[in-house]
């Protein structure tokens, strides 16, 4: 089942050099059709209700930036400028599925106890509040260091051969790029191909934390429909997996947050990890 998003975002974040009040952070889903030999415009967004402000790409704010295809991994760090730019033009050299992954550098923030506990509840992190109560720090500000781990999936057609092949001649039905484990500390891993789904299809996802399944994680799937934002919630089981029924075609984002005690930080007691994956759901699934 799905419900409309009614909660206001409580976490104020500083991303790069821009002071922004925001929750989620994502690579904007690129709309099809995309054709090999052309370019895709990539942009980072931060915001709420799946409505975001642009956050410029730059080398100083980036820990890792890569593209994955059937041919393997490509390090995109050389594309990053020293000062922020609104968008990057990614050359699409071959057809097939392309997965772009971005990891941010860490930033710190301090919230009042009430605001911190409200945000913990919204993100399914009440166990952190319980720890603060147990160790006698529940009335103190929440000092946090946070990082972002985001992905987007693109489908690229071959203008000459049509959408049935990828760049190395392998059938697109065998292209498992969507399931690539890229090694993000907090990672959202599709269990079936989001780009092959149609409206109403079921998407399986697994959450990995440091390479292991994360149980009890709250996932939110976001979609803009007219003036409304649809949000579907699901929680992972013991295997770190869950399933979403995605009712509408168009752009989707799935987000997740996890938190652990901060290690080696003088200005933070907790470390949060924010993950997301974006993709565009077709009106009908691929045959």
C-alpha positions in Angstrom: 0.0 0.0 0.0 1.1 3.6 -0.5 0.4 6.9 1.3 0.9 10.5 0.5 3.8 12.2 2.0 2.7 14.6 4.8 5.9 15.0 6.9 8.1 18.1 6.9 11.8 17.5 6.6 13.7 18.3 9.8 17.3 17.8 8.9 19.3 20.8 7.7 22.3 19.7 5.6 25.3 21.4 4.2 26.3 19.8 0.9 29.3 21.2 -0.9 29.2 25.0 -0.4 25.4 25.4 -0.4 23.4 25.8 2.8 20.3 23.7 2.2 17.4 22.5 4.3 16.8 19.0 3.1 16.3 15.3 3.7 16.9 13.2 0.6 19.8 13.6 -1.9 19.7 11.9 -5.3 21.0 11.7 -8.8 18.1 13.0 -10.9 16.6 10.2 -13.0 17.3 10.8 -16.7 14.3 10.4 -19.0 14.4 8.1 -22.0 14.9 7.7 -24.8 18.7 7.7 -24.7 20.8 6.6 -27.7 24.4 5.4 -27.9 26.6 8.2 -29.2 24.7 10.9 -27.5 25.0 12.4 -24.0 23.0 12.2 -20.8 22.8 15.2 -18.5 23.5 14.2 -14.9 22.6 16.4 -11.9 22.5 16.0 -8.1 19.5 17.2 -6.2 18.7 17.7 -2.5 15.3 18.4 -1.2 12.0 17.1 0.1 8.8 15.6 -1.4 11.0 14.4 -4.3 11.4 18.1 -5.3 15.0 19.2 -5.2 17.4 22.0 -5.6 20.5 21.5 -7.8 23.7 20.7 -6.0 26.8 21.3 -8.1 29.2 18.5 -9.0 32.7 19.2 -7.8 35.8 17.3 -6.9 36.1 18.5 -3.3 32.7 17.2 -2.3 33.1 13.8 -4.0 34.6 10.7 -2.5 33.8 8.4 -5.5 32.1 8.8 -8.9 31.8 5.9 -11.3 29.9 4.4 -14.1 29.2 0.6 -14.5 28.1 -1.1 -17.7 28.3 -4.7 -19.1 31.9 -3.9 -20.0 32.9 -3.0 -16.4 33.6 0.0 -14.3 34.7 3.5 -15.5 36.1 6.0 -13.0 34.4 9.4 -13.7 36.4 11.4 -11.3 38.3 13.1 -14.1 35.0 14.8 -15.2 34.7 16.6 -11.8 35.7 20.3 -11.8 37.3 22.0 -8.8 34.3 24.3 -8.3 30.6 23.2 -8.5 28.8 22.9 -11.9 25.1 22.4 -12.1 25.3 19.4 -14.5 27.7 17.0 -16.2 27.3 15.7 -19.7 28.0 11.9 -19.7 28.9 10.4 -23.1 26.9 7.3 -23.9 29.4 5.2 -25.8 27.4 1.9 -25.9 23.9 0.6 -25.6 22.5 -1.3 -22.6 22.0 -0.5 -18.9 24.3 2.0 -17.3 24.6 2.5 -13.5 26.1 5.7 -12.2 27.2 5.8 -8.5 28.2 8.8 -6.5 29.5 8.9 -2.9 29.9 12.2 -1.0 32.5 13.4 1.4 31.4 13.6 5.0 29.7 16.7 6.6 28.7 17.4 10.1 25.5 18.9 11.7 24.1 19.5 15.2 20.4 19.4 15.9 18.4 20.1 19.1 17.4 17.0 21.0 13.8 17.3 20.0 14.5 17.8 16.3 17.1 15.0 16.3 14.6 12.6 17.9 11.8 13.6 15.5 14.1 13.0 12.5 15.2 9.6 13.9 11.5 8.6 14.2 10.7 9.7 10.6 13.6 7.6 9.3 12.9 4.4 11.3 15.9 5.0 13.6 14.2 4.9 17.0 16.8 2.5 18.2 19.3 5.4 18.2 16.9 7.4 20.4 16.7 4.4 22.7 20.6 4.3 22.9 20.7 8.0 23.8 18.1 7.4 26.6 20.1 4.4 27.8 23.4 6.3 28.0 21.9 9.5 29.5 22.4 11.8 26.5 18.8 12.0 25.3 18.5 15.7 26.3 21.8 16.7 24.5 21.9 18.0 20.9 22.3 15.3 18.2 25.8 15.8 16.8 26.0 13.9 13.5 28.4 13.2 10.7 26.7 12.2 7.4 27.6 10.9 4.0 25.5 10.3 0.8 25.6 7.1 -1.3 23.5 7.5 -4.4 22.9 5.7 -7.7 20.9 6.1 -10.9 20.0 3.7 -13.7 19.9 4.6 -17.4 18.8 2.5 -20.4 20.6 3.3 -23.6 19.4 2.1 -27.0 21.6 1.3 -29.9 20.4 3.6 -32.7 21.6 1.1 -35.4 20.7 -2.2 -33.9 17.7 -1.2 -31.8 17.2 -1.8 -28.1 17.7 -5.5 -28.1 21.5 -5.4 -27.8 24.1 -3.8 -25.7 27.5 -2.4 -26.8 29.3 -5.8 -26.7 26.6 -7.6 -28.6 25.1 -9.3 -25.6 21.3 -9.4 -25.4 19.8 -6.7 -23.1 17.9 -9.5 -21.5 21.2 -10.8 -20.1 22.4 -7.3 -19.0 22.7 -7.6 -15.2 24.3 -4.2 -14.7 21.4 -3.1 -12.5 22.4 -5.7 -10.0 26.1 -4.6 -9.8 27.4 -4.4 -6.2 29.5 -1.2 -6.3 30.8 -1.4 -2.8 29.1 1.6 -1.2 29.1 1.5 2.5 25.3 1.8 2.4 24.0 0.4 -0.8 20.6 -0.2 -2.4 20.7 -3.2 -4.7 17.7 -4.0 -7.0 16.9 -7.7 -7.1 15.1 -7.4 -10.5 15.6 -4.9 -13.3 13.7 -1.6 -12.5 14.1 -0.5 -16.2 12.3 -3.7 -17.4 9.3 -3.0 -15.1 6.1 -1.3 -16.1 3.6 0.6 -14.0 2.2 -1.7 -11.3 5.2 -3.9 -11.3 6.9 -5.3 -8.3 10.5 -4.3 -7.5 12.6 -6.3 -5.1 15.4 -4.4 -3.2 18.2 -5.4 -0.8 20.0 -3.0 1.6 23.6 -3.7 2.2 25.6 -2.1 5.0 29.3 -2.7 4.7 28.6 -5.5 2.3 26.1 -7.3 4.6 22.3 -7.4 4.5 20.8 -4.8 6.8 17.6 -5.9 8.6 14.9 -3.5 9.8 15.8 -0.7 7.5 13.0 1.6 6.5 12.8 2.2 2.7 10.8 4.9 1.0 9.9 4.9 -2.7 9.0 8.4 -4.0 7.1 9.5 -7.1 5.7 12.8 -8.3 2.2 12.6 -9.7 0.8 15.9 -10.7 0.9 18.2 -7.6 1.2 15.3 -5.2 4.1 13.2 -4.0 3.4 9.5 -3.5 5.5 7.7 -1.0 5.5 3.9 -0.6 7.1 2.5 2.6 8.6 -0.9 3.2 11.0 -2.4 5.8 13.7 -5.0 5.2 13.5 -8.5 6.7 16.4 -10.5 8.1 17.9 -10.9 4.7 17.9 -7.2 4.1 15.3 -7.5 1.4 11.9 -6.1 0.7 9.4 -5.6 -2.1 7.6 -2.6 -3.5 4.6 -2.4 -5.8 5.2 0.7 -7.9 1.8 1.9 -9.2 2.8 4.6 -11.7 5.0 5.1 -14.7 7.7 7.8 -14.6 10.6 8.9 -12.3 11.1 7.1 -9.0 13.5 7.4 -6.1 14.0 4.8 -3.3 15.8 6.1 -0.2 17.1 4.6 3.0 19.0 5.9 6.1 21.2 4.1 8.6 23.0 5.3 11.6 25.9 4.0 13.8 28.1 5.6 16.5 30.7 7.9 15.0 34.3 6.7 15.3 37.3 9.1 15.5 35.1 12.2 15.3 35.6 15.1 17.7 32.5 17.0 16.5 30.1 14.1 16.1 28.6 11.3 18.2 26.7 9.6 15.4 27.4 8.8 11.8 24.4 8.6 9.4 24.5 7.1 5.9 22.0 8.2 3.3 21.4 6.0 0.3 19.2 6.4 -2.8 18.6 4.9 -6.2 16.7 6.5 -9.0 15.2 5.2 -12.3 12.4 5.8 -14.7 9.5 3.2 -14.8 8.0 2.6 -18.2 4.3 2.8 -18.8 4.6 -0.9 -19.8 7.3 -3.4 -19.0 9.7 -4.7 -21.7 8.6 -7.8 -23.5 
